Amino acid sequence: MRQRSLIAITAALSAGALTLTACGSRDSGGDKGSDSGGTVVTIGVDAPLTGDLSALGLGIKNSVDLAAKTANKQKYVDGVTFKIEALDDQAQPSSGQQNATKLVADKSVLGVVGPLNSSVAESMQKVFDDAKLVEVSPANTNPALTQGTDWATSKKRVYKSYFRTATTDAIQGPFAAQYLVNDAKKKKVFVIDDKKTYGAGLAGTFTEEFKKLGGTVAGTEHINPDSKDFSAIATKVKNSGADVVYYGGEYPQAGPLSKQIKAAGAKIPVVGGDGIYSADFIKLAGATAAGDLATSVGAPVEELASAKEFVANYKNGGYKEAYEAYGGYSYDSAWAIIEAVKKVVDDNGGKLPDDARAKVTEAMQNVSFDGVTGKVSFDEFGDATNKQLTVYAVENGAWKAVKSGTYSG
């Protein structure tokens, strides 16, 4: 997470309190509001708003909504009113691609926040890049999205319109390995992943570092993400003699997997990445989840001085769902778009140019501000310059931060 300084928002700015209308002006890159005489700029949101991962997706949507309302309250960009258009990708690449096409077709959209899943991002990047429409993900962590498929040996940026506020699995996986070997003194790991872009990639970077540090891989397995019966794998874990399990994937599978591993008699922690860092993991894993671990990008948002206003304003905003793991990052992603729009408007005499999308994408590269999650800026690949990570443990039915830092590679 992370994001910019906020001005207090009252409870009156709950969802729906702002009524925005738009019409006309297809060429300006924004719609001229017929009521206000100003310009309405839409920030698109793509995330899983229904289905197993909706807790994370709704936190993303609400946080972007809060950023838009904050900018409007502050009149942060003179003459511009922001609104959001949130589309549900159900964590499916095909839906994400359709949503990208829909957002591109809406000329008032000058930036998009999302998606949650790296596999969905793969299906959207070219659509946005062809339209010169900037995309800022608060959650994608697969290195290939910014540094190319051969990132481990030769980094190459493929899409100039793609940015992210979350750090990558090239850092997250090794960070977890260092914690397990150096701090938790684990020596023998059983590695499991869901075969998806995010999960398999994370498990791969973790495994490489774990072995480099002298750890042993007791076994590896892949699961079917559509399954809920992991008893056979749980038995293999028990028989392997592993003292820890590393899972590359997301909480809908990780929760039941943890529960079944414990039930099989392997009283060892299950460890995962930011994809399992959700209260829903604990609900699914049950009482035996105590001691399970997760890494997540950034520092705990509740403990950051820069995030206090965000936390208070989110609460006052009346949102029904928690902001979850990516709330601060989502707010920061939206604010990065707002900052880029402001730069473009200021540079063009107080109005949007005809090529607003291309100009906003260009401006994003040099965006820099103090956000909810800390300093927000991007490197030459579009990656977040903030590389901090945190290890969380399940204690007394909740996630508790146990160590924050950066990967020392």
C-alpha positions as CSV (number, residue, x, y, z in Angstrom):
1,M,0.0,0.0,0.0
2,R,1.0,3.6,0.5
3,Q,-0.4,7.0,-0.4
4,R,-0.6,10.6,-0.4
5,S,-1.5,13.1,2.2
6,L,-5.2,13.3,2.7
7,I,-7.6,16.0,3.9
8,A,-10.2,14.7,6.4
9,I,-13.4,13.5,4.8
10,T,-16.6,13.6,6.7
11,A,-19.1,10.8,6.9
12,A,-21.2,12.8,4.5
13,L,-18.9,11.6,1.7
14,S,-20.1,8.0,2.0
15,A,-20.5,6.0,-1.2
16,G,-23.0,7.7,-3.5
17,A,-22.8,11.1,-1.8
18,L,-21.4,12.7,-5.0
19,T,-23.7,12.7,-8.0
20,L,-21.6,13.1,-11.2
21,T,-23.0,13.6,-14.6
22,A,-21.1,13.5,-17.9
23,C,-21.8,14.1,-21.5
24,G,-20.3,15.1,-24.8
25,S,-16.6,15.8,-25.7
26,R,-15.2,12.7,-27.2
27,D,-12.0,14.3,-28.2
28,S,-10.7,16.0,-25.1
29,G,-10.0,12.7,-23.3
30,G,-12.5,13.7,-20.6
31,D,-16.2,14.4,-20.6
32,K,-17.5,17.9,-19.9
33,G,-19.9,17.9,-17.0
34,S,-23.0,19.6,-18.1
35,D,-24.0,20.6,-14.5
36,S,-20.6,22.0,-13.3
37,G,-19.2,23.3,-16.5
38,G,-16.0,21.4,-15.7
39,T,-14.6,18.2,-17.0
40,V,-15.3,14.7,-15.6
41,V,-12.4,12.3,-15.7
42,T,-13.1,8.7,-15.0
43,I,-10.7,6.4,-13.2
44,G,-11.4,2.8,-14.2
45,V,-11.2,0.0,-11.7
46,D,-10.7,-3.7,-12.6
47,A,-10.8,-6.3,-9.8
48,P,-12.7,-9.4,-8.7
49,L,-15.9,-7.8,-7.2
50,T,-17.6,-11.2,-6.9
51,G,-16.4,-14.7,-6.2
52,D,-13.8,-16.1,-3.9
53,L,-11.4,-13.1,-4.1
54,S,-14.1,-10.4,-3.8
55,A,-12.9,-9.4,-0.3
56,L,-9.7,-8.1,-1.8
57,G,-11.4,-6.7,-4.9
58,L,-14.0,-4.7,-3.0
59,G,-11.2,-3.2,-0.8
60,I,-9.5,-2.1,-4.0
61,K,-12.7,-0.5,-5.4
62,N,-13.6,1.3,-2.2
63,S,-10.1,2.7,-1.8
64,V,-10.1,4.1,-5.3
65,D,-13.5,5.6,-4.7
66,L,-12.1,7.3,-1.6
67,A,-9.2,8.8,-3.5
68,A,-11.5,10.2,-6.2
69,K,-13.8,11.7,-3.5
70,T,-10.8,13.2,-1.7
71,A,-9.5,14.8,-4.9
72,N,-13.0,16.3,-5.6
73,K,-13.3,17.6,-2.0
74,Q,-9.9,19.3,-2.2
75,K,-10.6,20.5,-5.8
76,Y,-7.1,19.1,-6.3
77,V,-7.3,19.4,-10.1
78,D,-8.9,22.7,-11.0
79,G,-11.9,22.3,-13.3
80,V,-11.8,18.5,-13.1
81,T,-14.2,16.2,-11.2
82,F,-13.2,12.5,-10.8
83,K,-15.5,9.6,-10.8
84,I,-14.8,5.8,-10.9
85,E,-16.1,3.0,-13.2
86,A,-15.6,-0.3,-11.5
87,L,-15.7,-3.5,-13.5
88,D,-15.7,-7.1,-12.2
89,D,-13.1,-9.5,-13.7
90,Q,-14.0,-12.4,-11.3
91,A,-10.2,-13.1,-11.3
92,Q,-10.6,-14.4,-14.9
93,P,-8.1,-13.3,-17.6
94,S,-10.9,-13.4,-20.3
95,S,-13.1,-11.1,-18.2
96,G,-10.2,-8.8,-17.6
97,Q,-9.5,-8.4,-21.3
98,Q,-13.1,-7.7,-22.0
99,N,-13.1,-5.1,-19.2
100,A,-10.0,-3.5,-20.6
101,T,-11.6,-3.1,-24.0
102,K,-14.7,-1.6,-22.4
103,L,-12.6,0.9,-20.5
104,V,-10.6,1.9,-23.5
105,A,-13.9,2.6,-25.4
106,D,-14.9,5.1,-22.7
107,K,-13.0,8.3,-23.7
108,S,-13.5,9.8,-20.3
109,V,-11.3,7.1,-18.8
110,L,-7.7,8.5,-18.4
111,G,-6.4,5.8,-16.0
112,V,-7.2,2.4,-14.6
113,V,-6.4,0.9,-11.2
114,G,-6.0,-2.9,-11.2
115,P,-6.2,-5.7,-11.6
116,L,-5.6,-7.9,-8.5
117,N,-4.3,-11.0,-10.3
118,S,-1.1,-11.1,-12.3
119,S,-2.7,-13.6,-14.7
120,V,-5.5,-11.1,-15.4
121,A,-2.9,-8.3,-16.0
122,E,-1.3,-10.4,-18.7
123,S,-4.5,-10.3,-20.7
124,M,-5.0,-6.6,-20.2
125,Q,-1.6,-5.0,-20.8
126,K,-1.6,-4.9,-24.6
127,V,-5.1,-3.6,-24.8
128,F,-4.3,-0.6,-22.6
129,D,-0.9,0.0,-24.1
130,D,-2.3,0.1,-27.7
131,A,-4.7,2.8,-26.5
132,K,-1.9,4.6,-24.5
133,L,-4.2,4.3,-21.4
134,V,-2.2,4.1,-18.2
135,E,-2.8,1.2,-15.8
136,V,-1.5,1.1,-12.2
137,S,-1.9,-2.1,-10.3
138,P,-1.9,-2.1,-6.5
139,A,-1.4,-5.8,-6.2
140,N,0.3,-7.5,-9.2
141,T,3.6,-9.0,-8.1
142,N,4.8,-11.2,-11.0
143,P,8.2,-9.7,-12.2
144,A,7.5,-10.5,-15.9
145,L,4.7,-7.9,-16.1
146,T,7.2,-5.0,-16.0
147,Q,10.6,-6.7,-16.8
148,G,9.7,-9.2,-19.5
149,T,9.5,-13.0,-19.5
150,D,13.3,-13.2,-19.3
151,W,13.5,-10.9,-16.3
152,A,15.8,-13.2,-14.3
153,T,18.6,-12.8,-16.9
154,S,17.7,-9.8,-19.0
155,K,15.2,-7.2,-17.9
156,K,13.2,-5.5,-20.6
157,R,10.2,-3.2,-20.3
158,V,7.5,-4.3,-22.7
159,Y,4.5,-2.0,-21.9
160,K,5.2,1.7,-21.2
161,S,1.6,2.2,-19.9
162,Y,1.8,-0.3,-17.1
163,F,2.9,0.6,-13.5
164,R,2.4,-0.8,-10.1
165,T,2.6,0.3,-6.5
166,A,3.2,-3.2,-5.1
167,T,6.7,-4.7,-5.1
168,T,7.4,-7.9,-7.0
169,D,7.8,-11.6,-6.3
170,A,11.5,-11.3,-7.2
171,I,11.7,-9.7,-3.8
172,Q,8.7,-11.2,-1.9
173,G,9.6,-14.9,-2.4
174,P,13.3,-14.5,-1.3
175,F,12.2,-12.3,1.6
176,A,10.0,-15.1,3.0
177,A,12.9,-17.6,2.5
178,Q,15.3,-15.4,4.4
179,Y,12.8,-15.1,7.3
180,L,12.1,-18.8,7.5
181,V,15.8,-19.8,7.4
182,N,17.4,-17.0,9.4
183,D,14.6,-16.1,11.9
184,A,12.3,-19.1,12.1
185,K,15.2,-21.6,11.7
186,K,13.3,-23.8,9.3
187,K,15.4,-26.3,7.3
188,K,13.1,-28.5,5.3
189,V,10.2,-27.1,3.2
190,F,7.4,-28.7,1.2
191,V,6.5,-26.4,-1.7
192,I,3.0,-26.3,-3.2
193,D,1.5,-24.0,-5.8
194,D,-1.7,-23.5,-7.8
195,K,0.1,-23.5,-11.3
196,K,-1.2,-19.9,-12.0
197,T,1.0,-17.0,-12.9
198,Y,1.2,-15.5,-9.5
199,G,1.4,-18.7,-7.4
200,A,3.9,-20.6,-9.5
201,G,6.1,-17.5,-9.9
202,L,6.2,-16.8,-6.2
203,A,6.9,-20.4,-5.3
204,G,9.7,-20.4,-7.8
205,T,11.5,-17.3,-6.4
206,F,11.0,-18.6,-2.8
207,T,12.4,-22.0,-3.6
208,E,15.5,-20.7,-5.3
209,E,16.4,-18.5,-2.3
210,F,15.5,-21.2,0.3
211,K,18.0,-23.6,-1.4
212,K,20.6,-20.9,-1.7
213,L,20.4,-20.4,2.0
214,G,21.1,-24.1,2.7
215,G,17.5,-25.2,3.1
216,T,16.2,-28.5,1.7
217,V,13.1,-29.0,-0.4
218,A,11.3,-32.1,0.9
219,G,8.8,-32.3,-1.9
220,T,6.8,-30.3,-4.4
221,E,3.2,-30.5,-5.5
222,H,0.7,-28.6,-7.6
223,I,-3.0,-28.2,-6.7
224,N,-6.1,-27.8,-8.8
225,P,-7.5,-24.3,-7.7
226,D,-11.0,-25.6,-8.3
227,S,-10.6,-28.4,-5.7
228,K,-11.3,-28.2,-2.0
229,D,-10.0,-31.7,-1.2
230,F,-6.3,-31.6,-0.5
231,S,-6.1,-34.7,1.7
232,A,-3.7,-36.6,-0.6
233,I,-1.2,-33.7,-0.6
234,A,-1.6,-33.3,3.1
235,T,-0.6,-36.9,3.6
236,K,2.5,-36.4,1.4
237,V,3.4,-33.3,3.5
238,K,3.1,-35.4,6.7
239,N,5.2,-38.2,5.3
240,S,7.9,-35.9,3.9
241,G,9.2,-34.8,7.3
242,A,9.1,-31.1,6.3
243,D,9.1,-28.5,9.1
244,V,7.3,-25.9,7.0
245,V,5.0,-25.6,4.0
246,Y,5.3,-22.8,1.4
247,Y,2.2,-22.2,-0.7
248,G,2.2,-20.1,-3.9
249,G,-1.4,-19.1,-4.4
250,E,-4.4,-17.4,-2.8
251,Y,-6.4,-17.7,0.3
252,P,-9.5,-19.6,-1.0
253,Q,-7.3,-22.6,-1.5
254,A,-4.6,-21.9,1.2
255,G,-7.1,-21.9,4.0
256,P,-8.5,-25.4,3.4
257,L,-5.0,-26.6,2.6
258,S,-3.7,-25.4,5.9
259,K,-6.6,-27.0,7.8
260,Q,-6.2,-30.4,6.0
261,I,-2.4,-30.4,6.5
262,K,-2.9,-30.0,10.2
263,A,-5.6,-32.6,10.3
264,A,-3.3,-35.1,8.6
265,G,-0.9,-34.7,11.6
266,A,1.6,-32.3,10.2
267,K,1.6,-29.6,12.9
268,I,3.8,-27.2,10.9
269,P,3.2,-23.7,9.7
270,V,1.8,-23.0,6.2
271,V,3.5,-19.9,4.7
272,G,2.4,-17.9,1.7
273,G,2.6,-14.5,0.0
274,D,0.3,-11.5,-0.1
275,G,-2.3,-13.7,-1.8
276,I,-3.1,-15.4,1.5
277,Y,-2.9,-12.3,3.6
278,S,-6.6,-11.8,4.3
279,A,-8.9,-12.3,7.2
280,D,-10.7,-14.8,5.0
281,F,-7.7,-17.1,5.1
282,I,-8.0,-17.4,8.9
283,K,-11.7,-18.1,8.6
284,L,-11.1,-20.9,6.1
285,A,-8.2,-22.4,8.0
286,G,-9.9,-22.4,11.3
287,A,-8.3,-22.6,14.8
288,T,-5.3,-24.6,13.7
289,A,-4.1,-21.7,11.6
290,A,-2.3,-20.3,14.6
291,G,1.4,-19.9,13.6
292,D,0.7,-19.8,9.9
293,L,2.6,-17.0,8.1
294,A,2.2,-14.6,5.2
295,T,4.3,-11.9,3.6
296,S,2.7,-8.8,2.2
297,V,4.0,-5.8,0.3
298,G,4.8,-2.7,2.3
299,A,4.6,-2.0,6.0
300,P,1.4,-2.5,8.0
301,V,-0.8,0.3,6.9
302,E,-2.3,0.7,10.4
303,E,1.2,1.4,11.8
304,L,2.2,4.1,9.2
305,A,1.8,7.7,10.3
306,S,1.2,8.5,6.6
307,A,-1.9,6.2,6.6
308,K,-3.7,7.5,9.6
309,E,-5.9,9.8,7.6
310,F,-6.6,7.1,5.1
311,V,-7.7,4.7,7.8
312,A,-9.9,7.3,9.5
313,N,-11.4,8.6,6.2
314,Y,-12.1,5.0,5.0
315,K,-14.0,4.3,8.2
316,N,-15.9,7.6,7.9
317,G,-16.7,6.9,4.3
318,G,-19.3,4.3,5.3
319,Y,-17.8,1.4,3.2
320,K,-19.3,-1.9,4.1
321,E,-16.1,-3.9,3.3
322,A,-12.6,-3.7,4.8
323,Y,-9.9,-2.1,2.8
324,E,-7.9,-5.4,3.1
325,A,-4.3,-5.9,2.1
326,Y,-4.3,-3.6,-0.9
327,G,-6.4,-0.6,0.3
328,G,-3.5,1.8,0.8
329,Y,-1.9,0.7,-2.4
330,S,-5.1,1.1,-4.3
331,Y,-5.6,4.6,-2.9
332,D,-2.0,5.4,-3.9
333,S,-2.5,3.9,-7.4
334,A,-5.5,6.1,-7.9
335,W,-3.7,9.2,-6.5
336,A,-0.8,8.6,-8.9
337,I,-3.3,8.8,-11.8
338,I,-4.8,12.0,-10.2
339,E,-1.3,13.5,-9.9
340,A,-0.5,12.6,-13.6
341,V,-3.8,14.2,-14.7
342,K,-3.0,17.3,-12.7
343,K,0.4,17.6,-14.3
344,V,-1.1,17.3,-17.8
345,V,-3.8,19.9,-17.0
346,D,-1.3,22.3,-15.5
347,D,1.0,22.0,-18.5
348,N,-1.8,22.6,-20.9
349,G,-3.1,25.9,-19.6
350,G,-5.7,24.4,-17.2
351,K,-7.4,22.0,-19.6
352,L,-7.0,18.5,-21.0
353,P,-5.2,18.2,-24.3
354,D,-6.6,16.2,-27.2
355,D,-4.0,13.5,-26.6
356,A,-4.7,13.4,-22.8
357,R,-4.2,9.6,-22.5
358,A,-0.8,9.6,-24.0
359,K,0.2,12.6,-21.9
360,V,-1.0,11.1,-18.7
361,T,0.9,7.9,-19.4
362,E,4.0,10.0,-20.0
363,A,3.5,12.0,-16.9
364,M,3.1,8.9,-14.7
365,Q,6.8,8.0,-15.2
366,N,7.8,11.0,-13.1
367,V,5.0,11.0,-10.6
368,S,6.4,11.3,-7.0
369,F,4.5,12.0,-3.8
370,D,4.2,11.0,-0.2
371,G,1.3,8.5,-0.1
372,V,-0.6,6.3,2.3
373,T,2.0,3.6,2.0
374,G,5.0,5.8,2.0
375,K,6.9,7.5,-0.9
376,V,5.3,6.7,-4.2
377,S,7.3,6.8,-7.4
378,F,8.3,4.4,-10.2
379,D,11.6,3.1,-11.6
380,E,12.5,2.7,-15.3
381,F,10.3,-0.5,-15.5
382,G,7.2,1.0,-13.9
383,D,7.9,-0.8,-10.7
384,A,7.4,0.8,-7.3
385,T,10.6,2.2,-5.8
386,N,9.3,1.3,-2.3
387,K,10.6,-2.3,-1.7
388,Q,9.4,-2.8,1.9
389,L,7.8,-6.1,2.9
390,T,6.3,-7.4,6.1
391,V,5.9,-10.9,7.6
392,Y,2.6,-11.6,9.4
393,A,1.7,-14.5,11.7
394,V,-1.7,-15.7,12.8
395,E,-2.1,-15.0,16.5
396,N,-5.3,-15.2,18.4
397,G,-7.4,-15.4,15.3
398,A,-5.9,-12.4,13.5
399,W,-2.8,-11.4,11.5
400,K,-0.1,-9.8,13.5
401,A,3.1,-8.2,12.0
402,V,6.2,-9.9,13.2
403,K,8.9,-8.4,11.0
404,S,9.2,-5.6,8.4
405,G,12.1,-4.9,6.2
406,T,13.6,-5.2,2.7
407,Y,15.1,-8.1,0.9
408,S,18.9,-8.1,1.0
409,G,19.8,-10.0,-2.1
